Amino acid sequence: MRPFVYTQAQNPQEALSAATANETAKYLGGGTNLIDLMKEDVERPTELIEVADLKFNEIKPNSRGGFTLGAMANNSDTANHPDIRKNYPLLSMAMLSAATAQIRNMATNGGNLLQRTRCPYFYETSMPCNKRETGTGCGARNGMNALHAIFGWNDHCVAVHPSDMCVALAAIGANVQVQQANGQLRTIDFSDFHRLPGDRPEKDTNLQPGELITAIELPKPVFSDHYYYLKIRERSSYAFALISVAAGLQMQSGTIANAGLAMGGVAHKPWKLTDVEKYLKGKKPSQSTFEEAAELAMKDAKPLEDNKYKVEMGKKAIVRALTQAYERGA
């Protein structure tokens, strides 16, 4: 690990001022991802700005009829909070499937949004990776890419976003609250928070330099009865998703009145299935309806050499997640 300056911010403005003054600084919350990357010499910040003790750790009702999740609250406290378990069980289920209990006890909500990819070419500094070192190429594009993207990738990057929490947030339709260096607050729709690689594969989000995540805003709960988070992985603990599906259904008189659906393990960002949500609205839940939804979801998939299995796996995962969501509250 390389030397760095440690700054313990006493308030948000101190943190913002320090980050603005040093473009190579990083905010430090739980550190469960950042510190690992520093040990591997992937991340090389010259300054860590401690923000975990800032007063952004409350979980409380908000003006949208939903709840606000403080960015510095840890994943365990959030997933097990009585109001979250009751009103957003899809989110709780997704969060409790992630990592291990020890990591969830440390990891913050804001930090979860900022996880870097687990692509082995990103972690191995001897290999080319545009996310780690712009212009060196993407080693996974024509290399070992069984775990990589089938949507939204390009020749610059084929990595996938690793978070479970973020897949559920995409399905629910959350917002992210950030504070800018000038003290102004900014709200980012969750579907716009993360980005596809484009010509800037090193950028995972649309945050501006120095911006500090302060909260996640959840909308009024509509999927508290019919929900399911399906995570398909190579082992049952401490493994990232090959494919995951967050499914929420709002039922009225036997018909799907509203649907929330997103996938993980398939793109550079949580992959929200907006067209499928629209397709499901007004439909009667059935095996054939869910199979048609799965076909629609995967019609634009563009697999790589080693991950063609993800297309069929994705279809079956969507059908299973929607079926389980419907039957859970039936």
C-alpha positions in Angstrom: 0.0 0.0 0.0 1.3 3.4 -0.9 1.6 6.3 1.6 -1.4 8.6 2.0 -2.7 11.5 4.1 -5.5 10.6 6.5 -8.0 13.5 7.1 -10.8 13.1 9.6 -13.6 15.5 8.5 -15.6 17.0 11.4 -18.5 18.1 9.2 -19.6 17.8 5.5 -18.1 21.1 4.5 -14.7 20.0 5.8 -15.0 16.8 3.8 -16.1 18.6 0.6 -13.3 21.2 0.9 -10.6 18.6 1.3 -11.9 16.6 -1.6 -12.1 19.7 -3.8 -8.5 20.7 -2.9 -7.1 17.2 -3.8 -8.3 15.5 -7.0 -6.6 12.3 -6.0 -8.4 12.1 -2.6 -11.0 9.5 -1.8 -13.8 9.5 0.8 -13.5 6.7 3.3 -16.6 5.1 4.8 -16.5 1.4 5.8 -13.5 0.9 3.5 -14.5 -2.7 2.6 -13.7 -2.2 -1.1 -11.4 0.8 -1.2 -8.9 -0.6 1.2 -8.7 -3.9 -0.6 -8.0 -2.0 -3.9 -5.3 0.1 -2.2 -3.6 -3.1 -1.0 -3.7 -4.5 -4.5 -2.2 -1.2 -5.8 -5.3 -0.7 -8.0 -6.5 2.5 -6.2 -3.8 5.0 -5.4 -5.3 7.9 -3.5 -2.9 10.4 -1.9 -5.5 11.3 0.8 -8.3 9.4 2.5 -11.1 11.7 3.9 -12.9 9.9 6.8 -16.7 10.5 6.4 -18.1 7.5 8.3 -18.7 9.6 11.4 -20.7 12.3 9.7 -24.3 12.6 10.7 -25.7 10.8 7.7 -26.7 7.5 9.3 -30.4 7.9 10.0 -33.2 5.8 8.5 -36.4 7.8 8.6 -39.6 8.7 6.6 -39.3 11.2 3.8 -41.5 13.6 1.9 -42.1 11.1 -0.9 -44.1 8.9 1.4 -41.1 6.6 1.5 -37.9 6.4 3.6 -34.5 8.0 3.6 -31.4 5.8 4.1 -28.5 7.7 5.5 -25.4 7.2 3.3 -23.2 6.4 6.4 -25.6 3.8 7.9 -24.2 0.4 7.5 -25.7 -2.4 5.3 -26.6 -4.6 8.3 -28.5 -1.9 10.2 -30.3 -0.9 7.0 -31.3 -4.4 5.9 -32.5 -5.3 9.4 -34.3 -2.0 10.2 -37.9 -2.8 11.0 -39.3 -0.2 8.6 -37.1 -1.5 5.8 -38.0 -5.1 6.4 -41.7 -4.3 6.5 -42.0 -1.8 3.6 -39.0 -2.7 1.4 -38.4 -6.5 1.9 -37.0 -6.7 -1.6 -34.2 -4.3 -0.6 -33.6 -6.1 2.6 -33.5 -9.5 0.9 -31.0 -8.3 -1.7 -28.7 -6.7 0.9 -28.7 -9.8 3.1 -27.6 -11.9 0.2 -24.4 -9.8 -0.2 -20.9 -10.7 1.0 -20.8 -11.8 4.7 -22.3 -10.6 7.9 -18.9 -9.2 8.9 -18.6 -7.1 5.8 -22.2 -5.9 5.9 -21.5 -4.7 9.5 -18.8 -2.4 8.1 -20.0 -1.5 4.6 -21.9 1.8 4.3 -24.9 2.5 2.0 -23.1 5.2 0.2 -20.0 3.0 -0.3 -22.2 0.2 -1.6 -23.2 2.4 -4.5 -19.5 3.1 -5.3 -18.2 -0.5 -5.4 -15.7 -1.1 -8.2 -16.0 -4.1 -10.5 -14.6 -7.4 -9.5 -13.2 -8.1 -13.0 -9.9 -10.0 -12.5 -8.2 -7.9 -15.2 -9.1 -4.8 -13.2 -7.5 -6.3 -10.0 -4.4 -7.7 -11.8 -2.1 -4.7 -12.3 0.1 -6.6 -14.8 -2.9 -7.0 -17.2 -4.4 -4.3 -19.5 -7.5 -2.6 -18.2 -9.0 0.7 -19.3 -10.8 1.2 -16.0 -7.5 1.0 -14.1 -5.3 2.7 -16.7 -7.0 4.5 -19.5 -5.8 3.5 -23.0 -4.2 0.2 -22.2 -7.1 -1.8 -23.6 -9.6 -4.3 -22.1 -8.0 -7.6 -21.3 -11.3 -9.3 -20.8 -12.8 -8.3 -24.2 -10.9 -11.2 -25.9 -9.7 -12.9 -22.7 -11.5 -14.9 -20.0 -14.9 -13.3 -20.0 -17.4 -15.8 -18.6 -18.4 -13.5 -15.7 -18.7 -10.4 -17.8 -21.4 -8.2 -19.4 -24.0 -9.1 -22.0 -25.6 -5.7 -22.2 -24.2 -2.2 -22.7 -20.6 -3.1 -23.1 -18.2 -1.9 -25.7 -14.6 -2.6 -26.7 -13.4 -0.3 -23.9 -14.9 -2.3 -21.1 -17.0 -5.5 -20.6 -17.0 -5.4 -16.7 -20.1 -5.7 -14.6 -21.3 -3.8 -11.5 -21.1 -6.1 -8.4 -23.7 -4.7 -6.0 -26.8 -6.6 -4.9 -28.3 -3.6 -3.1 -28.1 -1.5 -6.2 -30.1 -4.0 -8.3 -32.9 -3.8 -5.7 -32.7 0.0 -5.6 -33.0 0.1 -9.4 -36.1 -2.1 -9.3 -37.7 0.0 -6.6 -36.9 3.4 -8.3 -34.8 5.2 -5.7 -33.0 8.6 -5.8 -29.5 9.4 -4.6 -28.9 12.7 -2.7 -25.5 14.3 -3.0 -23.9 17.4 -1.6 -21.8 19.5 -3.9 -18.6 21.4 -3.1 -20.5 24.7 -3.0 -22.9 23.2 -0.4 -25.8 22.8 -2.8 -27.8 19.5 -2.8 -28.4 17.5 -5.9 -30.8 14.7 -6.5 -29.9 11.9 -9.0 -32.4 9.4 -10.3 -31.0 6.0 -9.5 -31.2 4.9 -13.2 -28.8 7.9 -14.0 -26.4 7.4 -11.1 -24.3 4.6 -12.6 -23.1 4.8 -16.2 -22.2 2.5 -19.1 -18.5 2.5 -20.2 -18.9 4.7 -23.3 -15.6 6.4 -24.0 -14.9 6.9 -20.2 -14.7 3.3 -18.8 -12.8 4.5 -15.8 -15.9 6.4 -14.6 -18.5 4.2 -12.8 -20.9 7.0 -11.9 -22.2 10.4 -12.9 -20.9 12.0 -9.7 -19.1 15.3 -10.2 -15.6 15.7 -8.6 -15.8 16.1 -4.9 -19.5 15.3 -4.5 -20.5 13.5 -1.4 -23.3 11.0 -1.2 -25.5 11.9 1.8 -28.6 9.7 1.4 -30.7 7.3 -0.7 -34.3 8.3 -1.1 -36.8 5.5 -1.4 -40.3 6.1 -3.0 -43.6 5.1 -1.4 -43.5 1.4 -1.0 -45.5 -0.7 -3.5 -43.7 -4.0 -3.5 -44.0 -5.0 0.1 -46.2 -8.1 -0.5 -45.0 -9.5 -3.9 -41.2 -9.5 -4.2 -38.2 -11.7 -4.7 -34.4 -11.3 -5.1 -32.8 -14.2 -6.9 -29.0 -14.4 -6.9 -27.3 -17.1 -8.9 -23.7 -17.5 -7.9 -20.9 -20.1 -7.9 -21.0 -20.6 -4.1 -23.5 -19.6 -1.4 -21.3 -17.1 0.5 -18.9 -14.3 -0.3 -19.5 -14.6 -4.1 -20.8 -12.1 -6.6 -23.7 -12.8 -8.8 -23.4 -14.5 -12.1 -26.9 -13.2 -12.7 -29.3 -11.6 -10.2 -32.9 -10.5 -10.6 -34.8 -8.1 -8.3 -38.5 -8.5 -8.9 -41.4 -6.6 -7.4 -45.1 -6.8 -8.3 -48.0 -4.7 -7.2 -51.3 -6.6 -7.6 -54.8 -5.3 -7.9 -57.8 -7.7 -8.4 -55.5 -10.4 -9.8 -53.8 -8.1 -12.3 -50.3 -6.7 -12.2 -50.8 -3.0 -11.6 -47.1 -2.1 -11.3 -43.8 -3.9 -11.7 -40.2 -3.2 -10.7 -37.6 -5.4 -12.4 -33.8 -5.1 -12.6 -30.8 -7.4 -13.2 -27.3 -7.6 -11.8 -24.2 -9.3 -13.2 -25.1 -8.4 -16.8 -23.9 -4.8 -17.4 -21.6 -2.0 -16.2 -24.5 -0.8 -14.1 -27.6 -2.3 -12.5 -29.7 -3.2 -15.6 -33.3 -1.9 -15.1 -35.8 -3.6 -17.4 -38.1 -0.7 -18.2 -39.7 -2.2 -21.3 -40.5 -5.4 -19.4 -42.0 -3.4 -16.5 -44.3 -1.7 -19.0 -45.2 -5.0 -20.7 -46.2 -6.6 -17.4 -48.4 -3.8 -16.3 -52.1 -4.8 -16.8 -51.3 -8.5 -17.4 -52.5 -11.5 -15.5 -49.6 -13.3 -13.8 -49.0 -16.7 -15.5 -46.1 -18.9 -16.6 -46.6 -17.7 -20.2 -46.7 -14.1 -19.3 -43.5 -14.4 -17.3 -41.8 -16.3 -20.1 -42.7 -13.7 -22.7 -41.4 -11.0 -20.3 -38.1 -13.0 -20.1 -37.8 -13.2 -23.9 -38.4 -9.4 -24.1 -35.8 -8.8 -21.4 -33.0 -10.8 -23.2 -33.8 -9.9 -26.8 -31.0 -7.4 -27.1 -28.4 -9.4 -25.2 -25.0 -9.4 -26.8 -22.9 -12.2 -25.1 -19.2 -12.5 -25.3 -17.3 -15.6 -26.2 -17.4 -17.3 -22.8 -20.7 -16.0 -21.3 -23.3 -17.2 -23.8 -24.8 -19.2 -21.0 -26.0 -15.9 -19.4 -28.7 -15.5 -22.0 -30.6 -18.6 -21.2 -29.8 -18.4 -17.5 -31.1 -14.8 -17.6 -34.4 -15.9 -19.1 -34.9 -18.7 -16.5 -33.9 -16.4 -13.7 -36.5 -13.8 -14.7 -39.2 -16.3 -14.9 -38.3 -17.8 -11.5 -38.0 -14.4 -9.8 -41.3 -13.2 -11.1 -43.0 -16.5 -10.2 -41.6 -16.4 -6.7 -42.5 -12.7 -6.3 -46.1 -13.4 -7.3 -46.5 -16.6 -5.2 -44.9 -15.0 -2.1 -47.9 -12.7 -1.4 -50.6 -14.9 -3.0 
